[in-house]
Amino acid sequence: MAKLLVGNWKMNGLKASLAEASLIAASAAAAKSHAIQLAICPPATLLASLSEAVSGTGLLTGAQDCHEKVSGAHTGDISAAMIQDAGGYFVIVGHSERRADHHETSAVVRAKAQAGLDAGLVPIICVGETRAEREAGQAEAIVLGQVDGSVPDTFPAEGLVIAYEPVWAIGTGLVPSAVDVAAMHRAIHQRLVDRFGSAGASVRLLYGGSVNGGNAGELLHLDHVDGALVGGASLTADGFLKILHAIQE
Ligand code: 13P
């Protein structure tokens, strides 16, 4: 299975940022020859122009959220079909910032993931525990509960991605130990295999939370870690490509 490196630009990026994406796109073909797939999820305002700018390079694009409904009176929201129409391949759903800021429950996240699948997108479903939950020894129970609640009942082979992003590791420079990351990824895969059989094993599991060029080599070579979801370090081509180079070695 190819490794997947996805940049989540969050609420960052203006038209000038397309230049960074083009620099990243220039490395997409070389990455592919090392069995590494690159993707950028810019803010919705840039999705169409960025997708067009990198079209044909092998760099995939995606959105950071979608509405669960196909269309209708939902001011300010974006449907999965709109994302597909704008050139998106992935849609991130259930990021902890959306679960926290917009009170998204796992049931809502599951509906959004289903909407993405229905539109032909590949959902990247985010799960992760808070610091208090980890300190209380509940990390695995919380994460597996989110997996149970957020993953739709059917999906195409390799058509679904899950990102394990401990909330306390996002944007903090803190990263769980390799042992803890490996244990959580193994537990998630096991849970998926229990529910879906071999289809569960084909779900790619990304790690996210303070990934950079310095720690990516170790994290992305762990068993059951199929790639990374990268925030801050994906905002510049330099930061993102350092991660690529670390895992190409
Ligand atoms: P950072 O890489 O900035 O910690 O963000 C991780 C993240 O939330 C990606 O979705």
Boltz pocket constraint, residues with backbone or C-beta under 6 A from the ligand:
constraints:
  - pocket:
      binder: B
      contacts: [[A, 8], [A, 95], [A, 165], [A, 169], [A, 170], [A, 171], [A, 172], [A, 173], [A, 208], [A, 209], [A, 210], [A, 211], [A, 229], [A, 230], [A, 231], [A, 232], [A, 233]]
      max_distance: 6.0
